[in-house]
Amino acid sequence: MYNKKIMTIAMLCILVLNIFGTVPVAQAAPLDNVINTLGASTVPSTDGSSGGSNVISNLFSFLFDKILGPILNIFGGDKATTSPENPVKVTPLPPSSGGGTGVINSDVLRGKVIVVDPGHGGSNPGATDNGTREADNNLAVSLKLKEKLTKAGAKVVMTRETDRTVAPEGSTLGQELEARVDIAEANNADIFVSVHSNSNPDPSLYGAMTFFSSGKSSQLALAVQDSIIKETNANDKGTSSATFYVLRNTSMPSILVEMGFVSNPGEARQLQDDSYRNKIAQGIFSGIVKYFNK
Protein backbone atom coordinates (compact mmCIF):
# COMPACT_ATOMS: atom_id res chain seq x y z
CA MET A 1 0.00 0.00 0.00
CA TYR A 2 2.81 2.44 0.84
CA ASN A 3 4.44 1.76 -2.56
CA LYS A 4 1.15 2.69 -4.24
CA LYS A 5 1.13 6.01 -2.41
CA ILE A 6 4.73 6.76 -3.46
CA MET A 7 3.94 5.92 -7.07
CA THR A 8 0.84 8.07 -7.03
CA ILE A 9 2.64 11.03 -5.46
CA ALA A 10 5.44 10.75 -7.99
CA MET A 11 2.94 10.76 -10.86
CA LEU A 12 1.23 13.83 -9.42
CA CYS A 13 4.52 15.65 -8.91
CA ILE A 14 5.47 15.04 -12.53
CA LEU A 15 2.05 16.27 -13.61
CA VAL A 16 2.33 19.43 -11.50
CA LEU A 17 5.85 20.11 -12.75
CA ASN A 18 4.71 19.78 -16.32
CA ILE A 19 1.87 22.23 -15.69
CA PHE A 20 3.50 24.87 -13.49
CA GLY A 21 7.13 24.55 -14.32
CA THR A 22 10.14 23.27 -12.54
CA VAL A 23 10.15 23.56 -8.76
CA PRO A 24 13.55 24.38 -7.22
CA VAL A 25 14.86 21.54 -5.08
CA ALA A 26 15.49 23.94 -2.20
CA GLN A 27 11.80 24.81 -2.09
CA ALA A 28 10.50 21.25 -2.39
CA ALA A 29 8.36 20.23 0.57
CA PRO A 30 9.31 17.15 2.59
CA LEU A 31 7.61 13.93 1.51
CA ASP A 32 5.46 13.75 4.66
CA ASN A 33 4.13 17.26 4.04
CA VAL A 34 3.27 16.36 0.46
CA ILE A 35 1.40 13.26 1.62
CA ASN A 36 -0.48 15.22 4.25
CA THR A 37 -1.38 17.94 1.77
CA LEU A 38 -2.51 15.51 -0.88
CA GLY A 39 -4.51 13.51 1.62
CA ALA A 40 -6.16 16.54 3.21
CA SER A 41 -9.85 17.34 2.81
CA THR A 42 -10.65 19.51 -0.22
CA VAL A 43 -13.45 21.58 1.29
CA PRO A 44 -13.93 24.86 -0.63
CA SER A 45 -12.46 27.96 1.06
CA THR A 46 -14.86 30.23 2.95
CA ASP A 47 -12.62 33.32 3.22
CA GLY A 48 -13.61 34.61 -0.22
CA SER A 49 -10.18 34.02 -1.76
CA SER A 50 -9.90 32.49 -5.16
CA GLY A 51 -7.40 32.02 -7.92
CA GLY A 52 -4.64 29.59 -8.65
CA SER A 53 -4.73 27.91 -5.23
CA ASN A 54 -8.36 26.89 -5.80
CA VAL A 55 -7.46 25.55 -9.23
CA ILE A 56 -4.72 23.36 -7.73
CA SER A 57 -7.00 22.23 -4.91
CA ASN A 58 -9.75 21.32 -7.31
CA LEU A 59 -7.25 19.50 -9.52
CA PHE A 60 -5.95 17.41 -6.61
CA SER A 61 -9.49 16.73 -5.45
CA PHE A 62 -10.50 15.54 -8.91
CA LEU A 63 -7.43 13.33 -9.28
CA PHE A 64 -7.71 11.71 -5.85
CA ASP A 65 -11.47 11.56 -5.33
CA LYS A 66 -12.56 10.71 -8.84
CA ILE A 67 -9.68 8.88 -10.52
CA LEU A 68 -6.74 7.61 -8.48
CA GLY A 69 -8.51 7.00 -5.20
CA PRO A 70 -11.13 4.58 -6.57
CA ILE A 71 -8.51 2.87 -8.76
CA LEU A 72 -5.79 2.37 -6.15
CA ASN A 73 -7.99 2.46 -3.04
CA ILE A 74 -5.28 4.55 -1.40
CA PHE A 75 -7.12 5.91 1.61
CA GLY A 76 -9.79 3.27 2.12
CA GLY A 77 -7.56 0.35 3.02
CA ASP A 78 -9.28 -3.02 2.58
CA LYS A 79 -12.55 -1.96 4.24
CA ALA A 80 -15.71 -2.30 2.21
CA THR A 81 -18.01 0.68 2.03
CA THR A 82 -21.77 0.76 1.72
CA SER A 83 -24.32 3.30 0.66
CA PRO A 84 -28.12 3.44 0.56
CA GLU A 85 -27.90 2.53 -3.13
CA ASN A 86 -25.61 -0.43 -2.41
CA PRO A 87 -26.55 -1.84 1.00
CA VAL A 88 -24.99 -4.91 2.54
CA LYS A 89 -27.16 -7.92 1.88
CA VAL A 90 -27.83 -9.79 5.13
CA THR A 91 -29.07 -13.36 4.87
CA PRO A 92 -30.96 -14.31 8.03
CA LEU A 93 -30.07 -17.57 9.74
CA PRO A 94 -32.65 -20.33 9.53
CA PRO A 95 -34.86 -20.52 12.61
CA SER A 96 -33.55 -22.91 15.23
CA SER A 97 -35.66 -25.87 16.03
CA GLY A 98 -36.79 -26.49 19.58
CA GLY A 99 -34.79 -29.01 21.55
CA GLY A 100 -36.41 -30.32 24.65
CA THR A 101 -37.10 -33.95 24.52
CA GLY A 102 -37.42 -34.27 20.77
CA VAL A 103 -41.19 -34.53 20.64
CA ILE A 104 -42.26 -34.34 16.99
CA ASN A 105 -46.03 -34.26 16.91
CA SER A 106 -48.31 -35.01 19.85
CA ASP A 107 -51.32 -35.16 17.50
CA VAL A 108 -50.42 -38.80 16.91
CA LEU A 109 -51.97 -39.53 20.31
CA ARG A 110 -55.40 -38.34 19.20
CA GLY A 111 -57.82 -41.24 19.58
CA LYS A 112 -55.22 -43.60 21.07
CA VAL A 113 -56.39 -45.63 24.06
CA ILE A 114 -53.75 -45.55 26.79
CA VAL A 115 -54.14 -47.35 30.10
CA VAL A 116 -52.16 -45.74 32.93
CA ASP A 117 -51.67 -48.01 35.94
CA PRO A 118 -50.47 -46.40 39.20
CA GLY A 119 -48.90 -49.34 41.02
CA HIS A 120 -50.16 -50.49 44.44
CA GLY A 121 -52.70 -48.48 46.46
CA GLY A 122 -55.12 -48.92 49.34
CA SER A 123 -54.08 -51.70 51.69
CA ASN A 124 -50.98 -52.30 49.54
CA PRO A 125 -48.83 -49.15 49.79
CA GLY A 126 -45.85 -50.75 48.06
CA ALA A 127 -42.35 -49.79 49.16
CA THR A 128 -42.17 -47.40 52.08
CA ASP A 129 -38.95 -45.69 53.16
CA ASN A 130 -37.50 -42.28 54.01
CA GLY A 131 -40.92 -40.90 54.89
CA THR A 132 -42.55 -41.68 51.53
CA ARG A 133 -44.92 -44.34 50.21
CA GLU A 134 -44.58 -45.81 46.76
CA ALA A 135 -48.34 -45.84 46.16
CA ASP A 136 -48.54 -42.07 46.72
CA ASN A 137 -45.69 -41.28 44.34
CA ASN A 138 -47.10 -43.59 41.70
CA LEU A 139 -50.55 -42.01 41.82
CA ALA A 140 -49.28 -38.41 41.81
CA VAL A 141 -47.16 -38.92 38.69
CA SER A 142 -49.86 -40.98 36.95
CA LEU A 143 -52.45 -38.24 37.40
CA LYS A 144 -50.07 -35.69 35.89
CA LEU A 145 -49.41 -38.08 33.00
CA LYS A 146 -53.16 -38.52 32.47
CA GLU A 147 -53.58 -34.75 32.16
CA LYS A 148 -50.84 -34.43 29.55
CA LEU A 149 -52.13 -37.37 27.49
CA THR A 150 -55.72 -36.13 27.62
CA LYS A 151 -54.70 -32.66 26.42
CA ALA A 152 -52.99 -34.34 23.45
CA GLY A 153 -56.24 -36.05 22.49
CA ALA A 154 -55.66 -39.53 23.87
CA LYS A 155 -58.35 -41.54 25.61
CA VAL A 156 -56.82 -42.28 29.01
CA VAL A 157 -58.10 -45.10 31.20
CA MET A 158 -56.79 -45.14 34.78
CA THR A 159 -56.73 -48.38 36.76
CA ARG A 160 -57.17 -46.22 39.87
CA GLU A 161 -57.44 -42.48 40.57
CA THR A 162 -57.51 -42.60 44.36
CA ASP A 163 -55.63 -44.42 47.09
CA ARG A 164 -57.39 -47.76 46.75
CA THR A 165 -56.89 -51.26 45.41
CA VAL A 166 -58.22 -52.06 41.94
CA ALA A 167 -59.72 -55.42 42.91
CA PRO A 168 -62.11 -55.53 45.88
CA GLU A 169 -60.41 -55.21 49.27
CA GLY A 170 -59.36 -58.59 50.59
CA SER A 171 -58.50 -59.93 47.15
CA THR A 172 -55.24 -61.79 46.61
CA LEU A 173 -52.26 -60.16 44.93
CA GLY A 174 -52.91 -62.27 41.85
CA GLN A 175 -56.50 -61.03 41.68
CA GLU A 176 -55.32 -57.44 42.12
CA LEU A 177 -52.89 -57.71 39.23
CA GLU A 178 -55.43 -59.55 37.08
CA ALA A 179 -57.92 -56.71 37.61
CA ARG A 180 -55.43 -54.23 36.14
CA VAL A 181 -54.79 -56.41 33.10
CA ASP A 182 -58.56 -56.90 32.60
CA ILE A 183 -59.04 -53.11 32.38
CA ALA A 184 -56.46 -52.85 29.61
CA GLU A 185 -57.91 -55.77 27.66
CA ALA A 186 -61.53 -54.63 28.06
CA ASN A 187 -60.68 -51.20 26.64
CA ASN A 188 -58.62 -52.55 23.71
CA ALA A 189 -55.75 -50.35 24.83
CA ASP A 190 -53.08 -49.35 22.35
CA ILE A 191 -50.47 -49.37 25.12
CA PHE A 192 -50.32 -50.12 28.86
CA VAL A 193 -48.08 -48.05 31.17
CA SER A 194 -47.58 -49.11 34.79
CA VAL A 195 -45.93 -46.55 37.09
CA HIS A 196 -43.87 -47.66 40.12
CA SER A 197 -41.16 -46.59 42.56
CA ASN A 198 -38.22 -48.88 43.29
CA SER A 199 -36.63 -50.09 46.53
CA ASN A 200 -33.48 -51.96 47.51
CA PRO A 201 -31.75 -52.93 50.76
CA ASP A 202 -28.73 -50.97 49.52
CA PRO A 203 -29.65 -47.28 50.07
CA SER A 204 -26.86 -46.11 47.75
CA LEU A 205 -28.66 -47.42 44.67
CA TYR A 206 -30.52 -44.78 42.67
CA GLY A 207 -31.82 -44.11 39.18
CA ALA A 208 -34.72 -44.71 36.81
CA MET A 209 -35.33 -47.83 34.75
CA THR A 210 -38.04 -49.22 32.48
CA PHE A 211 -39.11 -52.85 32.05
CA PHE A 212 -40.90 -54.40 29.11
CA SER A 213 -42.28 -57.73 28.04
CA SER A 214 -39.77 -59.55 25.86
CA GLY A 215 -40.42 -59.37 22.14
CA LYS A 216 -43.24 -56.84 21.95
CA SER A 217 -42.54 -53.64 23.88
CA SER A 218 -38.82 -52.85 23.71
CA GLN A 219 -39.26 -49.80 21.44
CA LEU A 220 -41.83 -48.25 23.77
CA ALA A 221 -39.57 -48.88 26.77
CA LEU A 222 -36.54 -47.37 25.04
CA ALA A 223 -38.44 -44.23 23.98
CA VAL A 224 -39.90 -43.66 27.46
CA GLN A 225 -36.65 -44.37 29.31
CA ASP A 226 -34.69 -42.02 27.08
CA SER A 227 -37.21 -39.20 27.54
CA ILE A 228 -37.36 -39.62 31.32
CA ILE A 229 -33.58 -39.29 31.56
CA LYS A 230 -33.58 -36.21 29.32
CA GLU A 231 -36.27 -34.54 31.42
CA THR A 232 -34.97 -35.41 34.89
CA ASN A 233 -31.22 -36.00 34.43
CA ALA A 234 -31.74 -39.06 36.63
CA ASN A 235 -29.21 -41.88 36.74
CA ASP A 236 -29.95 -43.99 33.68
CA LYS A 237 -30.33 -47.63 34.71
CA GLY A 238 -31.57 -48.55 31.25
CA THR A 239 -34.27 -50.92 30.04
CA SER A 240 -34.70 -54.63 30.57
CA SER A 241 -37.16 -57.38 29.73
CA ALA A 242 -39.10 -58.79 32.68
CA THR A 243 -41.85 -61.27 33.46
CA PHE A 244 -43.99 -59.09 35.72
CA TYR A 245 -47.62 -60.23 35.66
CA VAL A 246 -48.99 -57.03 34.11
CA LEU A 247 -46.40 -57.21 31.33
CA ARG A 248 -46.63 -60.84 30.35
CA ASN A 249 -50.43 -61.00 30.46
CA THR A 250 -51.32 -57.92 28.40
CA SER A 251 -51.72 -58.35 24.65
CA MET A 252 -50.72 -54.77 23.77
CA PRO A 253 -47.23 -53.17 24.12
CA SER A 254 -46.73 -52.75 27.88
CA ILE A 255 -44.06 -51.20 30.08
CA LEU A 256 -43.42 -50.81 33.80
CA VAL A 257 -41.56 -47.63 34.77
CA GLU A 258 -39.50 -47.56 37.98
CA MET A 259 -39.14 -43.81 38.58
CA GLY A 260 -36.50 -43.99 41.31
CA PHE A 261 -35.61 -45.62 44.63
CA VAL A 262 -37.56 -44.64 47.75
CA SER A 263 -34.81 -46.49 49.64
CA ASN A 264 -32.34 -43.79 48.51
CA PRO A 265 -32.75 -40.66 50.69
CA GLY A 266 -32.03 -38.26 47.83
CA GLU A 267 -34.42 -39.85 45.36
CA ALA A 268 -37.07 -40.28 48.05
CA ARG A 269 -37.07 -36.49 48.50
CA GLN A 270 -37.22 -35.94 44.74
CA LEU A 271 -40.13 -38.33 44.31
CA GLN A 272 -42.12 -36.24 46.80
CA ASP A 273 -41.33 -32.98 45.01
CA ASP A 274 -44.15 -31.75 42.77
CA SER A 275 -41.87 -30.22 40.12
CA TYR A 276 -39.83 -33.44 39.87
CA ARG A 277 -43.00 -35.49 39.60
CA ASN A 278 -44.05 -33.27 36.70
CA LYS A 279 -40.70 -33.86 34.98
CA ILE A 280 -41.16 -37.61 35.24
CA ALA A 281 -44.70 -37.35 33.86
CA GLN A 282 -43.41 -35.19 31.01
CA GLY A 283 -40.69 -37.71 30.28
CA ILE A 284 -43.15 -40.59 30.08
CA PHE A 285 -45.49 -38.49 27.94
CA SER A 286 -42.73 -37.45 25.54
CA GLY A 287 -41.54 -41.03 25.21
CA ILE A 288 -45.05 -42.20 24.33
CA VAL A 289 -45.30 -39.49 21.68
CA LYS A 290 -41.96 -40.51 20.18
CA TYR A 291 -43.04 -44.13 20.14
CA PHE A 292 -46.19 -43.35 18.14
CA ASN A 293 -44.28 -41.03 15.81
CA LYS A 294 -42.10 -43.90 14.59
C-alpha positions as CSV (number, residue, x, y, z in Angstrom):
1,M,0.0,0.0,0.0
2,Y,2.8,2.4,0.8
3,N,4.4,1.8,-2.6
4,K,1.2,2.7,-4.2
5,K,1.1,6.0,-2.4
6,I,4.7,6.8,-3.5
7,M,3.9,5.9,-7.1
8,T,0.8,8.1,-7.0
9,I,2.6,11.0,-5.5
10,A,5.4,10.8,-8.0
11,M,2.9,10.8,-10.9
12,L,1.2,13.8,-9.4
13,C,4.5,15.7,-8.9
14,I,5.5,15.0,-12.5
15,L,2.0,16.3,-13.6
16,V,2.3,19.4,-11.5
17,L,5.8,20.1,-12.8
18,N,4.7,19.8,-16.3
19,I,1.9,22.2,-15.7
20,F,3.5,24.9,-13.5
21,G,7.1,24.5,-14.3
22,T,10.1,23.3,-12.5
23,V,10.2,23.6,-8.8
24,P,13.5,24.4,-7.2
25,V,14.9,21.5,-5.1
26,A,15.5,23.9,-2.2
27,Q,11.8,24.8,-2.1
28,A,10.5,21.2,-2.4
29,A,8.4,20.2,0.6
30,P,9.3,17.2,2.6
31,L,7.6,13.9,1.5
32,D,5.5,13.7,4.7
33,N,4.1,17.3,4.0
34,V,3.3,16.4,0.5
35,I,1.4,13.3,1.6
36,N,-0.5,15.2,4.3
37,T,-1.4,17.9,1.8
38,L,-2.5,15.5,-0.9
39,G,-4.5,13.5,1.6
40,A,-6.2,16.5,3.2
41,S,-9.8,17.3,2.8
42,T,-10.7,19.5,-0.2
43,V,-13.5,21.6,1.3
44,P,-13.9,24.9,-0.6
45,S,-12.5,28.0,1.1
46,T,-14.9,30.2,2.9
47,D,-12.6,33.3,3.2
48,G,-13.6,34.6,-0.2
49,S,-10.2,34.0,-1.8
50,S,-9.9,32.5,-5.2
51,G,-7.4,32.0,-7.9
52,G,-4.6,29.6,-8.6
53,S,-4.7,27.9,-5.2
54,N,-8.4,26.9,-5.8
55,V,-7.5,25.6,-9.2
56,I,-4.7,23.4,-7.7
57,S,-7.0,22.2,-4.9
58,N,-9.8,21.3,-7.3
59,L,-7.3,19.5,-9.5
60,F,-5.9,17.4,-6.6
61,S,-9.5,16.7,-5.5
62,F,-10.5,15.5,-8.9
63,L,-7.4,13.3,-9.3
64,F,-7.7,11.7,-5.8
65,D,-11.5,11.6,-5.3
66,K,-12.6,10.7,-8.8
67,I,-9.7,8.9,-10.5
68,L,-6.7,7.6,-8.5
69,G,-8.5,7.0,-5.2
70,P,-11.1,4.6,-6.6
71,I,-8.5,2.9,-8.8
72,L,-5.8,2.4,-6.2
73,N,-8.0,2.5,-3.0
74,I,-5.3,4.6,-1.4
75,F,-7.1,5.9,1.6
76,G,-9.8,3.3,2.1
77,G,-7.6,0.3,3.0
78,D,-9.3,-3.0,2.6
79,K,-12.5,-2.0,4.2
80,A,-15.7,-2.3,2.2
81,T,-18.0,0.7,2.0
82,T,-21.8,0.8,1.7
83,S,-24.3,3.3,0.7
84,P,-28.1,3.4,0.6
85,E,-27.9,2.5,-3.1
86,N,-25.6,-0.4,-2.4
87,P,-26.5,-1.8,1.0
88,V,-25.0,-4.9,2.5
89,K,-27.2,-7.9,1.9
90,V,-27.8,-9.8,5.1
91,T,-29.1,-13.4,4.9
92,P,-31.0,-14.3,8.0
93,L,-30.1,-17.6,9.7
94,P,-32.7,-20.3,9.5
95,P,-34.9,-20.5,12.6
96,S,-33.6,-22.9,15.2
97,S,-35.7,-25.9,16.0
98,G,-36.8,-26.5,19.6
99,G,-34.8,-29.0,21.6
100,G,-36.4,-30.3,24.7
101,T,-37.1,-33.9,24.5
102,G,-37.4,-34.3,20.8
103,V,-41.2,-34.5,20.6
104,I,-42.3,-34.3,17.0
105,N,-46.0,-34.3,16.9
106,S,-48.3,-35.0,19.9
107,D,-51.3,-35.2,17.5
108,V,-50.4,-38.8,16.9
109,L,-52.0,-39.5,20.3
110,R,-55.4,-38.3,19.2
111,G,-57.8,-41.2,19.6
112,K,-55.2,-43.6,21.1
113,V,-56.4,-45.6,24.1
114,I,-53.8,-45.6,26.8
115,V,-54.1,-47.3,30.1
116,V,-52.2,-45.7,32.9
117,D,-51.7,-48.0,35.9
118,P,-50.5,-46.4,39.2
119,G,-48.9,-49.3,41.0
120,H,-50.2,-50.5,44.4
121,G,-52.7,-48.5,46.5
122,G,-55.1,-48.9,49.3
123,S,-54.1,-51.7,51.7
124,N,-51.0,-52.3,49.5
125,P,-48.8,-49.2,49.8
126,G,-45.9,-50.8,48.1
127,A,-42.4,-49.8,49.2
128,T,-42.2,-47.4,52.1
129,D,-39.0,-45.7,53.2
130,N,-37.5,-42.3,54.0
131,G,-40.9,-40.9,54.9
132,T,-42.5,-41.7,51.5
133,R,-44.9,-44.3,50.2
134,E,-44.6,-45.8,46.8
135,A,-48.3,-45.8,46.2
136,D,-48.5,-42.1,46.7
137,N,-45.7,-41.3,44.3
138,N,-47.1,-43.6,41.7
139,L,-50.6,-42.0,41.8
140,A,-49.3,-38.4,41.8
141,V,-47.2,-38.9,38.7
142,S,-49.9,-41.0,37.0
143,L,-52.5,-38.2,37.4
144,K,-50.1,-35.7,35.9
145,L,-49.4,-38.1,33.0
146,K,-53.2,-38.5,32.5
147,E,-53.6,-34.7,32.2
148,K,-50.8,-34.4,29.6
149,L,-52.1,-37.4,27.5
150,T,-55.7,-36.1,27.6
151,K,-54.7,-32.7,26.4
152,A,-53.0,-34.3,23.5
153,G,-56.2,-36.1,22.5
154,A,-55.7,-39.5,23.9
155,K,-58.3,-41.5,25.6
156,V,-56.8,-42.3,29.0
157,V,-58.1,-45.1,31.2
158,M,-56.8,-45.1,34.8
159,T,-56.7,-48.4,36.8
160,R,-57.2,-46.2,39.9
161,E,-57.4,-42.5,40.6
162,T,-57.5,-42.6,44.4
163,D,-55.6,-44.4,47.1
164,R,-57.4,-47.8,46.7
165,T,-56.9,-51.3,45.4
166,V,-58.2,-52.1,41.9
167,A,-59.7,-55.4,42.9
168,P,-62.1,-55.5,45.9
169,E,-60.4,-55.2,49.3
170,G,-59.4,-58.6,50.6
171,S,-58.5,-59.9,47.1
172,T,-55.2,-61.8,46.6
173,L,-52.3,-60.2,44.9
174,G,-52.9,-62.3,41.8
175,Q,-56.5,-61.0,41.7
176,E,-55.3,-57.4,42.1
177,L,-52.9,-57.7,39.2
178,E,-55.4,-59.5,37.1
179,A,-57.9,-56.7,37.6
180,R,-55.4,-54.2,36.1
181,V,-54.8,-56.4,33.1
182,D,-58.6,-56.9,32.6
183,I,-59.0,-53.1,32.4
184,A,-56.5,-52.9,29.6
185,E,-57.9,-55.8,27.7
186,A,-61.5,-54.6,28.1
187,N,-60.7,-51.2,26.6
188,N,-58.6,-52.6,23.7
189,A,-55.7,-50.3,24.8
190,D,-53.1,-49.4,22.3
191,I,-50.5,-49.4,25.1
192,F,-50.3,-50.1,28.9
193,V,-48.1,-48.1,31.2
194,S,-47.6,-49.1,34.8
195,V,-45.9,-46.5,37.1
196,H,-43.9,-47.7,40.1
197,S,-41.2,-46.6,42.6
198,N,-38.2,-48.9,43.3
199,S,-36.6,-50.1,46.5
200,N,-33.5,-52.0,47.5
201,P,-31.8,-52.9,50.8
202,D,-28.7,-51.0,49.5
203,P,-29.6,-47.3,50.1
204,S,-26.9,-46.1,47.7
205,L,-28.7,-47.4,44.7
206,Y,-30.5,-44.8,42.7
207,G,-31.8,-44.1,39.2
208,A,-34.7,-44.7,36.8
209,M,-35.3,-47.8,34.8
210,T,-38.0,-49.2,32.5
211,F,-39.1,-52.8,32.1
212,F,-40.9,-54.4,29.1
213,S,-42.3,-57.7,28.0
214,S,-39.8,-59.6,25.9
215,G,-40.4,-59.4,22.1
216,K,-43.2,-56.8,21.9
217,S,-42.5,-53.6,23.9
218,S,-38.8,-52.8,23.7
219,Q,-39.3,-49.8,21.4
220,L,-41.8,-48.2,23.8
221,A,-39.6,-48.9,26.8
222,L,-36.5,-47.4,25.0
223,A,-38.4,-44.2,24.0
224,V,-39.9,-43.7,27.5
225,Q,-36.7,-44.4,29.3
226,D,-34.7,-42.0,27.1
227,S,-37.2,-39.2,27.5
228,I,-37.4,-39.6,31.3
229,I,-33.6,-39.3,31.6
230,K,-33.6,-36.2,29.3
231,E,-36.3,-34.5,31.4
232,T,-35.0,-35.4,34.9
233,N,-31.2,-36.0,34.4
234,A,-31.7,-39.1,36.6
235,N,-29.2,-41.9,36.7
236,D,-30.0,-44.0,33.7
237,K,-30.3,-47.6,34.7
238,G,-31.6,-48.6,31.3
239,T,-34.3,-50.9,30.0
240,S,-34.7,-54.6,30.6
241,S,-37.2,-57.4,29.7
242,A,-39.1,-58.8,32.7
243,T,-41.9,-61.3,33.5
244,F,-44.0,-59.1,35.7
245,Y,-47.6,-60.2,35.7
246,V,-49.0,-57.0,34.1
247,L,-46.4,-57.2,31.3
248,R,-46.6,-60.8,30.3
249,N,-50.4,-61.0,30.5
250,T,-51.3,-57.9,28.4
251,S,-51.7,-58.3,24.7
252,M,-50.7,-54.8,23.8
253,P,-47.2,-53.2,24.1
254,S,-46.7,-52.8,27.9
255,I,-44.1,-51.2,30.1
256,L,-43.4,-50.8,33.8
257,V,-41.6,-47.6,34.8
258,E,-39.5,-47.6,38.0
259,M,-39.1,-43.8,38.6
260,G,-36.5,-44.0,41.3
261,F,-35.6,-45.6,44.6
262,V,-37.6,-44.6,47.8
263,S,-34.8,-46.5,49.6
264,N,-32.3,-43.8,48.5
265,P,-32.7,-40.7,50.7
266,G,-32.0,-38.3,47.8
267,E,-34.4,-39.9,45.4
268,A,-37.1,-40.3,48.1
269,R,-37.1,-36.5,48.5
270,Q,-37.2,-35.9,44.7
271,L,-40.1,-38.3,44.3
272,Q,-42.1,-36.2,46.8
273,D,-41.3,-33.0,45.0
274,D,-44.1,-31.8,42.8
275,S,-41.9,-30.2,40.1
276,Y,-39.8,-33.4,39.9
277,R,-43.0,-35.5,39.6
278,N,-44.1,-33.3,36.7
279,K,-40.7,-33.9,35.0
280,I,-41.2,-37.6,35.2
281,A,-44.7,-37.3,33.9
282,Q,-43.4,-35.2,31.0
283,G,-40.7,-37.7,30.3
284,I,-43.2,-40.6,30.1
285,F,-45.5,-38.5,27.9
286,S,-42.7,-37.5,25.5
287,G,-41.5,-41.0,25.2
288,I,-45.0,-42.2,24.3
289,V,-45.3,-39.5,21.7
290,K,-42.0,-40.5,20.2
291,Y,-43.0,-44.1,20.1
292,F,-46.2,-43.3,18.1
293,N,-44.3,-41.0,15.8
294,K,-42.1,-43.9,14.6
